[in-house]
Amino acid sequence: MSQIKYYWEDMAAGSVRDLGTVTLSAQEIKDFARQFDPQPFHLDEEAGRQSIFGALCASGWHTCALAMKLTVENFLLEAASMGSPGLESLRWLKPVYPGDTLRLQQSVVESRALRSRPDIGLVRSRWEMFNQGGDKVMQMEGYGMFRRRHRATGQELAQLEASKE
């Protein structure tokens, strides 16, 4: 385990983090598809050419899995992550093809303390994945829970309670 560098307090709204790149091969696309999304255009070059995509392409779920891998390797392993209550939205905007190099960027949309858990904060983020040409291929928004460096004070809890009204 890595040492914790990032807590809820380090994730202010408006902050942006580059989470690295990954390049996909045709074999990786097919291997993922065989196991998790065995549609013909993810498994076979000819089927891909005959599809709306015009070539073998990665499953959108593969793109999501790669985004998660980059997030874990380049951020969460050093963060006080407490998991996620889920995603709000997910969009696959362009196909991902063999040889594409994908770059992931995370932007914090909202960050707030949890009323029910003064030791945890909630962060709403937008992840955007771009190909080597700068085209956005995927966008998703969701939440992460992170430990706070210091538990909320009585005054902070009172302010949170007052904001409920």
C-alpha positions in Angstrom: 0.0 0.0 0.0 1.2 3.5 -0.8 1.2 6.3 1.7 -1.9 8.5 1.7 -1.2 11.8 0.0 -4.7 13.0 -0.9 -7.6 13.5 1.4 -11.0 15.1 0.8 -9.6 18.6 1.6 -7.3 18.2 -1.4 -10.2 17.9 -3.9 -11.6 21.4 -4.3 -14.2 22.1 -6.9 -12.6 23.2 -10.1 -9.4 21.2 -9.6 -8.2 19.1 -12.6 -6.0 16.1 -12.5 -4.3 14.3 -15.4 -4.6 10.5 -14.8 -2.3 9.2 -17.5 -2.5 7.4 -20.9 -3.0 3.9 -22.2 -2.7 2.5 -25.7 -5.0 -0.4 -26.8 -4.0 -3.3 -29.1 -6.4 -5.3 -31.2 -5.7 -8.3 -29.1 -6.6 -6.5 -25.9 -9.8 -5.3 -27.4 -10.7 -8.9 -28.4 -9.6 -10.4 -25.1 -11.9 -8.0 -23.1 -14.8 -8.5 -25.5 -14.5 -12.3 -25.3 -14.9 -12.1 -21.6 -17.3 -9.2 -21.1 -18.9 -7.9 -24.3 -18.8 -10.5 -27.1 -20.5 -8.5 -29.8 -19.0 -9.3 -33.2 -17.6 -5.8 -33.9 -15.5 -6.1 -30.7 -14.2 -9.6 -31.7 -13.6 -9.6 -35.4 -12.0 -7.2 -37.8 -14.3 -8.1 -40.7 -17.4 -7.8 -38.5 -16.1 -4.4 -37.4 -15.7 -3.3 -41.0 -19.2 -4.3 -41.7 -20.6 -2.4 -38.6 -21.5 1.2 -38.2 -18.0 1.7 -36.6 -16.2 0.7 -39.8 -13.5 -1.3 -38.0 -12.8 -3.4 -35.0 -13.5 -1.2 -31.9 -13.3 -1.5 -28.1 -16.3 -2.0 -26.0 -17.5 1.1 -24.1 -17.2 -1.0 -21.0 -13.5 -1.7 -21.8 -13.0 2.1 -22.1 -14.6 2.5 -18.6 -12.5 -0.3 -17.2 -9.4 1.5 -18.6 -10.5 4.8 -17.0 -10.9 3.0 -13.6 -7.5 1.4 -14.0 -5.8 4.8 -14.7 -7.7 6.4 -11.8 -6.6 3.7 -9.4 -3.0 3.6 -10.5 -2.5 7.3 -10.8 -4.6 8.7 -7.9 -6.7 6.4 -5.7 -3.8 4.2 -4.5 -2.4 7.4 -2.9 -5.8 8.8 -1.8 -7.9 8.2 1.3 -10.6 6.7 -0.9 -13.6 5.1 0.8 -15.3 3.9 -2.4 -18.1 5.3 -4.5 -21.9 5.4 -4.2 -22.0 5.3 -8.1 -22.2 7.2 -11.3 -24.6 9.8 -12.4 -23.9 9.7 -16.1 -21.9 7.8 -18.7 -21.5 8.6 -22.4 -19.5 6.9 -25.1 -19.0 9.7 -27.6 -16.7 8.1 -30.3 -15.4 4.6 -31.0 -12.0 3.5 -29.7 -9.9 1.6 -32.2 -6.7 -0.6 -32.0 -3.7 1.6 -31.7 -5.6 4.5 -30.1 -3.8 6.2 -27.2 -6.3 7.3 -24.6 -5.7 10.1 -22.0 -7.8 10.5 -18.9 -8.6 13.7 -17.1 -10.6 14.2 -13.9 -12.2 17.4 -12.9 -13.8 18.0 -9.5 -17.3 19.4 -10.0 -18.4 19.6 -6.4 -16.9 18.7 -3.0 -18.8 18.7 0.2 -18.7 17.3 3.7 -21.1 14.6 4.6 -23.6 15.5 7.4 -24.0 12.0 8.5 -20.3 11.2 8.6 -18.1 14.1 9.8 -14.9 12.1 9.0 -15.8 11.7 5.3 -16.3 14.1 2.4 -18.1 13.5 -0.9 -16.6 14.5 -4.2 -18.4 14.7 -7.5 -16.1 14.3 -10.5 -16.2 14.4 -14.2 -13.8 12.0 -16.1 -13.1 12.7 -19.7 -11.2 10.3 -21.9 -9.6 11.7 -25.1 -7.9 9.9 -28.0 -4.5 10.8 -29.5 -6.3 13.3 -31.8 -7.8 15.2 -28.9 -11.3 13.8 -29.6 -13.4 13.1 -26.5 -14.3 9.4 -26.6 -16.0 9.0 -23.2 -17.3 11.2 -20.4 -18.7 10.1 -17.1 -19.7 11.8 -13.8 -20.0 10.3 -10.4 -19.1 10.4 -6.8 -16.3 9.3 -4.6 -16.1 9.3 -0.8 -12.8 10.3 0.9 -11.6 10.4 4.5 -11.0 13.8 5.9 -7.7 14.8 7.4 -9.6 16.0 10.4 -13.1 15.2 11.6 -15.6 18.0 11.1 -15.8 20.4 14.1 -19.0 21.1 16.0 -19.2 24.5 14.2 -18.9 22.9 10.8 -21.5 20.3 11.7 -23.9 23.0 12.9 -23.4 24.9 9.5 -24.1 21.6 7.6 -27.3 21.1 9.6 -28.3 24.7 9.0 -27.8 24.3 5.3 -30.4 21.5 5.3 -33.2 23.9 6.1 
